Amino acid sequence: MIYAHSQWSALLYPVLAGVTALAAFAVVWSRLYPDLARYPVSAMEPSPPSLNWGGWE
């Protein structure tokens, strides 16, 4: 970017596109499989004791 004298938009737009795509995928995935993982309700809640905490038992 320095040698090509590019603007910040040359870096900003691809990063924003990637973040937007990842967020959209996460929203769709969480809507398709809502019971796949049970996350803690609060930050102070301890982690589950099992390594298999994603719901597949």
mmCIF file as gemmi writes it, N, C-alpha and C atoms, coordinates in Angstrom:
data_model
loop_
_atom_site.group_PDB
_atom_site.id
_atom_site.type_symbol
_atom_site.label_atom_id
_atom_site.label_alt_id
_atom_site.label_comp_id
_atom_site.label_asym_id
_atom_site.label_entity_id
_atom_site.label_seq_id
_atom_site.pdbx_PDB_ins_code
_atom_site.Cartn_x
_atom_site.Cartn_y
_atom_site.Cartn_z
_atom_site.occupancy
_atom_site.B_iso_or_equiv
_atom_site.pdbx_formal_charge
_atom_site.auth_seq_id
_atom_site.auth_asym_id
_atom_site.pdbx_PDB_model_num
ATOM 1 N N . MET Axp A 1 ? 0.811 -1.176 0 1 0 ? 1 A 1
ATOM 2 C CA . MET Axp A 1 ? 0 0 0 1 0 ? 1 A 1
ATOM 3 C C . MET Axp A 1 ? 0.864 1.253 0 1 0 ? 1 A 1
ATOM 4 N N . ILE Axp A 2 ? 1.997 1.199 0.63 1 0 ? 2 A 1
ATOM 5 C CA . ILE Axp A 2 ? 2.863 2.376 0.68 1 0 ? 2 A 1
ATOM 6 C C . ILE Axp A 2 ? 3.466 2.639 -0.689 1 0 ? 2 A 1
ATOM 7 N N . TYR Axp A 3 ? 3.95 1.592 -1.329 1 0 ? 3 A 1
ATOM 8 C CA . TYR Axp A 3 ? 4.597 1.776 -2.629 1 0 ? 3 A 1
ATOM 9 C C . TYR Axp A 3 ? 3.598 2.164 -3.717 1 0 ? 3 A 1
ATOM 10 N N . ALA Axp A 4 ? 2.362 1.712 -3.59 1 0 ? 4 A 1
ATOM 11 C CA . ALA Axp A 4 ? 1.349 2.039 -4.594 1 0 ? 4 A 1
ATOM 12 C C . ALA Axp A 4 ? 0.644 3.353 -4.292 1 0 ? 4 A 1
ATOM 13 N N . HIS Axp A 5 ? 0.981 3.983 -3.154 1 0 ? 5 A 1
ATOM 14 C CA . HIS Axp A 5 ? 0.349 5.231 -2.737 1 0 ? 5 A 1
ATOM 15 C C . HIS Axp A 5 ? -1.169 5.074 -2.644 1 0 ? 5 A 1
ATOM 16 N N . SER Axp A 6 ? -1.581 3.966 -2.052 1 0 ? 6 A 1
ATOM 17 C CA . SER Axp A 6 ? -3.008 3.676 -1.919 1 0 ? 6 A 1
ATOM 18 C C . SER Axp A 6 ? -3.611 4.436 -0.744 1 0 ? 6 A 1
ATOM 19 N N . GLN Axp A 7 ? -4.889 4.607 -0.826 1 0 ? 7 A 1
ATOM 20 C CA . GLN Axp A 7 ? -5.642 5.231 0.255 1 0 ? 7 A 1
ATOM 21 C C . GLN Axp A 7 ? -6.018 4.168 1.287 1 0 ? 7 A 1
ATOM 22 N N . TRP Axp A 8 ? -6.526 4.618 2.437 1 0 ? 8 A 1
ATOM 23 C CA . TRP Axp A 8 ? -6.961 3.687 3.475 1 0 ? 8 A 1
ATOM 24 C C . TRP Axp A 8 ? -8.144 2.858 3.014 1 0 ? 8 A 1
ATOM 25 N N . SER Axp A 9 ? -8.888 3.346 2.054 1 0 ? 9 A 1
ATOM 26 C CA . SER Axp A 9 ? -10.043 2.587 1.566 1 0 ? 9 A 1
ATOM 27 C C . SER Axp A 9 ? -9.624 1.285 0.886 1 0 ? 9 A 1
ATOM 28 N N . ALA Axp A 10 ? -8.396 1.227 0.366 1 0 ? 10 A 1
ATOM 29 C CA . ALA Axp A 10 ? -7.912 -0.009 -0.247 1 0 ? 10 A 1
ATOM 30 C C . ALA Axp A 10 ? -7.763 -1.12 0.781 1 0 ? 10 A 1
ATOM 31 N N . LEU Axp A 11 ? -7.58 -0.767 2.038 1 0 ? 11 A 1
ATOM 32 C CA . LEU Axp A 11 ? -7.51 -1.744 3.116 1 0 ? 11 A 1
ATOM 33 C C . LEU Axp A 11 ? -8.849 -1.864 3.839 1 0 ? 11 A 1
ATOM 34 N N . LEU Axp A 12 ? -9.536 -0.762 3.98 1 0 ? 12 A 1
ATOM 35 C CA . LEU Axp A 12 ? -10.764 -0.734 4.765 1 0 ? 12 A 1
ATOM 36 C C . LEU Axp A 12 ? -11.899 -1.51 4.098 1 0 ? 12 A 1
ATOM 37 N N . TYR Axp A 13 ? -12.116 -1.359 2.822 1 0 ? 13 A 1
ATOM 38 C CA . TYR Axp A 13 ? -13.235 -2.013 2.155 1 0 ? 13 A 1
ATOM 39 C C . TYR Axp A 13 ? -13.127 -3.536 2.156 1 0 ? 13 A 1
ATOM 40 N N . PRO Axp A 14 ? -11.99 -4.136 1.853 1 0 ? 14 A 1
ATOM 41 C CA . PRO Axp A 14 ? -11.921 -5.605 1.944 1 0 ? 14 A 1
ATOM 42 C C . PRO Axp A 14 ? -12.109 -6.13 3.371 1 0 ? 14 A 1
ATOM 43 N N . VAL Axp A 15 ? -11.583 -5.403 4.348 1 0 ? 15 A 1
ATOM 44 C CA . VAL Axp A 15 ? -11.746 -5.837 5.738 1 0 ? 15 A 1
ATOM 45 C C . VAL Axp A 15 ? -13.211 -5.72 6.147 1 0 ? 15 A 1
ATOM 46 N N . LEU Axp A 16 ? -13.864 -4.625 5.802 1 0 ? 16 A 1
ATOM 47 C CA . LEU Axp A 16 ? -15.282 -4.475 6.113 1 0 ? 16 A 1
ATOM 48 C C . LEU Axp A 16 ? -16.129 -5.523 5.404 1 0 ? 16 A 1
ATOM 49 N N . ALA Axp A 17 ? -15.785 -5.846 4.186 1 0 ? 17 A 1
ATOM 50 C CA . ALA Axp A 17 ? -16.524 -6.884 3.456 1 0 ? 17 A 1
ATOM 51 C C . ALA Axp A 17 ? -16.36 -8.241 4.14 1 0 ? 17 A 1
ATOM 52 N N . GLY Axp A 18 ? -15.153 -8.554 4.591 1 0 ? 18 A 1
ATOM 53 C CA . GLY Axp A 18 ? -14.924 -9.825 5.281 1 0 ? 18 A 1
ATOM 54 C C . GLY Axp A 18 ? -15.629 -9.901 6.614 1 0 ? 18 A 1
ATOM 55 N N . VAL Axp A 19 ? -15.579 -8.824 7.39 1 0 ? 19 A 1
ATOM 56 C CA . VAL Axp A 19 ? -16.258 -8.795 8.692 1 0 ? 19 A 1
ATOM 57 C C . VAL Axp A 19 ? -17.765 -8.9 8.507 1 0 ? 19 A 1
ATOM 58 N N . THR Axp A 20 ? -18.293 -8.209 7.511 1 0 ? 20 A 1
ATOM 59 C CA . THR Axp A 20 ? -19.725 -8.274 7.242 1 0 ? 20 A 1
ATOM 60 C C . THR Axp A 20 ? -20.14 -9.68 6.817 1 0 ? 20 A 1
ATOM 61 N N . ALA Axp A 21 ? -19.332 -10.314 5.974 1 0 ? 21 A 1
ATOM 62 C CA . ALA Axp A 21 ? -19.647 -11.675 5.538 1 0 ? 21 A 1
ATOM 63 C C . ALA Axp A 21 ? -19.597 -12.654 6.714 1 0 ? 21 A 1
ATOM 64 N N . LEU Axp A 22 ? -18.606 -12.527 7.586 1 0 ? 22 A 1
ATOM 65 C CA . LEU Axp A 22 ? -18.524 -13.413 8.75 1 0 ? 22 A 1
ATOM 66 C C . LEU Axp A 22 ? -19.695 -13.194 9.707 1 0 ? 22 A 1
ATOM 67 N N . ALA Axp A 23 ? -20.065 -11.952 9.926 1 0 ? 23 A 1
ATOM 68 C CA . ALA Axp A 23 ? -21.198 -11.669 10.809 1 0 ? 23 A 1
ATOM 69 C C . ALA Axp A 23 ? -22.503 -12.194 10.219 1 0 ? 23 A 1
ATOM 70 N N . ALA Axp A 24 ? -22.692 -12.03 8.924 1 0 ? 24 A 1
ATOM 71 C CA . ALA Axp A 24 ? -23.902 -12.537 8.276 1 0 ? 24 A 1
ATOM 72 C C . ALA Axp A 24 ? -23.951 -14.057 8.347 1 0 ? 24 A 1
ATOM 73 N N . PHE Axp A 25 ? -22.834 -14.71 8.136 1 0 ? 25 A 1
ATOM 74 C CA . PHE Axp A 25 ? -22.775 -16.171 8.228 1 0 ? 25 A 1
ATOM 75 C C . PHE Axp A 25 ? -23.09 -16.623 9.653 1 0 ? 25 A 1
ATOM 76 N N . ALA Axp A 26 ? -22.563 -15.914 10.651 1 0 ? 26 A 1
ATOM 77 C CA . ALA Axp A 26 ? -22.829 -16.273 12.044 1 0 ? 26 A 1
ATOM 78 C C . ALA Axp A 26 ? -24.305 -16.123 12.381 1 0 ? 26 A 1
ATOM 79 N N . VAL Axp A 27 ? -24.947 -15.07 11.88 1 0 ? 27 A 1
ATOM 80 C CA . VAL Axp A 27 ? -26.375 -14.876 12.137 1 0 ? 27 A 1
ATOM 81 C C . VAL Axp A 27 ? -27.183 -15.988 11.486 1 0 ? 27 A 1
ATOM 82 N N . VAL Axp A 28 ? -26.882 -16.311 10.237 1 0 ? 28 A 1
ATOM 83 C CA . VAL Axp A 28 ? -27.615 -17.375 9.538 1 0 ? 28 A 1
ATOM 84 C C . VAL Axp A 28 ? -27.386 -18.713 10.23 1 0 ? 28 A 1
ATOM 85 N N . TRP Axp A 29 ? -26.148 -19.006 10.606 1 0 ? 29 A 1
ATOM 86 C CA . TRP Axp A 29 ? -25.828 -20.268 11.264 1 0 ? 29 A 1
ATOM 87 C C . TRP Axp A 29 ? -26.564 -20.392 12.598 1 0 ? 29 A 1
ATOM 88 N N . SER Axp A 30 ? -26.606 -19.301 13.361 1 0 ? 30 A 1
ATOM 89 C CA . SER Axp A 30 ? -27.281 -19.364 14.657 1 0 ? 30 A 1
ATOM 90 C C . SER Axp A 30 ? -28.789 -19.507 14.489 1 0 ? 30 A 1
ATOM 91 N N . ARG Axp A 31 ? -29.343 -19.028 13.379 1 0 ? 31 A 1
ATOM 92 C CA . ARG Axp A 31 ? -30.777 -19.201 13.124 1 0 ? 31 A 1
ATOM 93 C C . ARG Axp A 31 ? -31.081 -20.624 12.652 1 0 ? 31 A 1
ATOM 94 N N . LEU Axp A 32 ? -30.176 -21.228 11.911 1 0 ? 32 A 1
ATOM 95 C CA . LEU Axp A 32 ? -30.405 -22.594 11.428 1 0 ? 32 A 1
ATOM 96 C C . LEU Axp A 32 ? -30.249 -23.627 12.536 1 0 ? 32 A 1
ATOM 97 N N . TYR Axp A 33 ? -29.292 -23.434 13.425 1 0 ? 33 A 1
ATOM 98 C CA . TYR Axp A 33 ? -29.006 -24.38 14.492 1 0 ? 33 A 1
ATOM 99 C C . TYR Axp A 33 ? -29.014 -23.658 15.843 1 0 ? 33 A 1
ATOM 100 N N . PRO Axp A 34 ? -30.194 -23.297 16.353 1 0 ? 34 A 1
ATOM 101 C CA . PRO Axp A 34 ? -30.236 -22.489 17.579 1 0 ? 34 A 1
ATOM 102 C C . PRO Axp A 34 ? -29.809 -23.242 18.837 1 0 ? 34 A 1
ATOM 103 N N . ASP Axp A 35 ? -29.972 -24.558 18.869 1 0 ? 35 A 1
ATOM 104 C CA . ASP Axp A 35 ? -29.642 -25.324 20.078 1 0 ? 35 A 1
ATOM 105 C C . ASP Axp A 35 ? -28.293 -26.014 19.981 1 0 ? 35 A 1
ATOM 106 N N . LEU Axp A 36 ? -27.457 -25.61 19.058 1 0 ? 36 A 1
ATOM 107 C CA . LEU Axp A 36 ? -26.171 -26.274 18.869 1 0 ? 36 A 1
ATOM 108 C C . LEU Axp A 36 ? -25.229 -26.022 20.032 1 0 ? 36 A 1
ATOM 109 N N . ALA Axp A 37 ? -25.179 -24.819 20.527 1 0 ? 37 A 1
ATOM 110 C CA . ALA Axp A 37 ? -24.293 -24.494 21.644 1 0 ? 37 A 1
ATOM 111 C C . ALA Axp A 37 ? -25.058 -23.667 22.661 1 0 ? 37 A 1
ATOM 112 N N . ARG Axp A 38 ? -24.817 -23.974 23.915 1 0 ? 38 A 1
ATOM 113 C CA . ARG Axp A 38 ? -25.429 -23.201 24.995 1 0 ? 38 A 1
ATOM 114 C C . ARG Axp A 38 ? -24.341 -22.359 25.63 1 0 ? 38 A 1
ATOM 115 N N . TYR Axp A 39 ? -24.424 -21.08 25.445 1 0 ? 39 A 1
ATOM 116 C CA . TYR Axp A 39 ? -23.406 -20.184 25.963 1 0 ? 39 A 1
ATOM 117 C C . TYR Axp A 39 ? -23.757 -19.761 27.379 1 0 ? 39 A 1
ATOM 118 N N . PRO Axp A 40 ? -22.786 -19.366 28.175 1 0 ? 40 A 1
ATOM 119 C CA . PRO Axp A 40 ? -23.108 -18.87 29.528 1 0 ? 40 A 1
ATOM 120 C C . PRO Axp A 40 ? -24.02 -17.647 29.463 1 0 ? 40 A 1
ATOM 121 N N . VAL Axp A 41 ? -24.895 -17.554 30.426 1 0 ? 41 A 1
ATOM 122 C CA . VAL Axp A 41 ? -25.836 -16.442 30.467 1 0 ? 41 A 1
ATOM 123 C C . VAL Axp A 41 ? -25.123 -15.168 30.881 1 0 ? 41 A 1
ATOM 124 N N . SER Axp A 42 ? -24.178 -15.273 31.815 1 0 ? 42 A 1
ATOM 125 C CA . SER Axp A 42 ? -23.441 -14.097 32.249 1 0 ? 42 A 1
ATOM 126 C C . SER Axp A 42 ? -21.936 -14.379 32.172 1 0 ? 42 A 1
ATOM 127 N N . ALA Axp A 43 ? -21.162 -13.326 32.232 1 0 ? 43 A 1
ATOM 128 C CA . ALA Axp A 43 ? -19.708 -13.474 32.133 1 0 ? 43 A 1
ATOM 129 C C . ALA Axp A 43 ? -19.124 -14.153 33.365 1 0 ? 43 A 1
ATOM 130 N N . MET Axp A 44 ? -19.829 -14.097 34.489 1 0 ? 44 A 1
ATOM 131 C CA . MET Axp A 44 ? -19.319 -14.666 35.73 1 0 ? 44 A 1
ATOM 132 C C . MET Axp A 44 ? -19.708 -16.135 35.91 1 0 ? 44 A 1
ATOM 133 N N . GLU Axp A 45 ? -20.549 -16.664 35.025 1 0 ? 45 A 1
ATOM 134 C CA . GLU Axp A 45 ? -20.961 -18.066 35.119 1 0 ? 45 A 1
ATOM 135 C C . GLU Axp A 45 ? -19.791 -18.963 34.739 1 0 ? 45 A 1
ATOM 136 N N . PRO Axp A 46 ? -19.527 -20.036 35.504 1 0 ? 46 A 1
ATOM 137 C CA . PRO Axp A 46 ? -18.401 -20.899 35.186 1 0 ? 46 A 1
ATOM 138 C C . PRO Axp A 46 ? -18.641 -21.692 33.903 1 0 ? 46 A 1
ATOM 139 N N . SER Axp A 47 ? -17.561 -22.123 33.299 1 0 ? 47 A 1
ATOM 140 C CA . SER Axp A 47 ? -17.647 -22.937 32.096 1 0 ? 47 A 1
ATOM 141 C C . SER Axp A 47 ? -18.196 -24.319 32.432 1 0 ? 47 A 1
ATOM 142 N N . PRO Axp A 48 ? -18.794 -24.986 31.456 1 0 ? 48 A 1
ATOM 143 C CA . PRO Axp A 48 ? -19.302 -26.337 31.705 1 0 ? 48 A 1
ATOM 144 C C . PRO Axp A 48 ? -18.162 -27.286 32.053 1 0 ? 48 A 1
ATOM 145 N N . PRO Axp A 49 ? -18.418 -28.289 32.879 1 0 ? 49 A 1
ATOM 146 C CA . PRO Axp A 49 ? -17.348 -29.206 33.285 1 0 ? 49 A 1
ATOM 147 C C . PRO Axp A 49 ? -16.934 -30.18 32.197 1 0 ? 49 A 1
ATOM 148 N N . SER Axp A 50 ? -17.737 -30.373 31.167 1 0 ? 50 A 1
ATOM 149 C CA . SER Axp A 50 ? -17.449 -31.356 30.133 1 0 ? 50 A 1
ATOM 150 C C . SER Axp A 50 ? -16.788 -30.694 28.925 1 0 ? 50 A 1
ATOM 151 N N . LEU Axp A 51 ? -15.96 -31.454 28.23 1 0 ? 51 A 1
ATOM 152 C CA . LEU Axp A 51 ? -15.386 -30.961 26.973 1 0 ? 51 A 1
ATOM 153 C C . LEU Axp A 51 ? -16.418 -30.991 25.862 1 0 ? 51 A 1
ATOM 154 N N . ASN Axp A 52 ? -17.45 -31.816 26.03 1 0 ? 52 A 1
ATOM 155 C CA . ASN Axp A 52 ? -18.507 -31.962 25.033 1 0 ? 52 A 1
ATOM 156 C C . ASN Axp A 52 ? -19.676 -31.079 25.422 1 0 ? 52 A 1
ATOM 157 N N . TRP Axp A 53 ? -19.489 -29.774 25.409 1 0 ? 53 A 1
ATOM 158 C CA . TRP Axp A 53 ? -20.523 -28.858 25.876 1 0 ? 53 A 1
ATOM 159 C C . TRP Axp A 53 ? -21.344 -28.261 24.756 1 0 ? 53 A 1
ATOM 160 N N . GLY Axp A 54 ? -21.134 -28.716 23.525 1 0 ? 54 A 1
ATOM 161 C CA . GLY Axp A 54 ? -21.885 -28.164 22.402 1 0 ? 54 A 1
ATOM 162 C C . GLY Axp A 54 ? -23.285 -28.707 22.261 1 0 ? 54 A 1
ATOM 163 N N . GLY Axp A 55 ? -23.652 -29.678 23.064 1 0 ? 55 A 1
ATOM 164 C CA . GLY Axp A 55 ? -25.008 -30.214 22.99 1 0 ? 55 A 1
ATOM 165 C C . GLY Axp A 55 ? -25.088 -31.601 22.389 1 0 ? 55 A 1
ATOM 166 N N . TRP Axp A 56 ? -23.993 -32.135 21.895 1 0 ? 56 A 1
ATOM 167 C CA . TRP Axp A 56 ? -23.995 -33.482 21.323 1 0 ? 56 A 1
ATOM 168 C C . TRP Axp A 56 ? -23.55 -34.463 22.387 1 0 ? 56 A 1
ATOM 169 N N . GLU Axp A 57 ? -24.493 -35.141 22.985 1 0 ? 57 A 1
ATOM 170 C CA . GLU Axp A 57 ? -24.123 -36.035 24.078 1 0 ? 57 A 1
ATOM 171 C C . GLU Axp A 57 ? -24.401 -37.454 23.764 1 0 ? 57 A 1
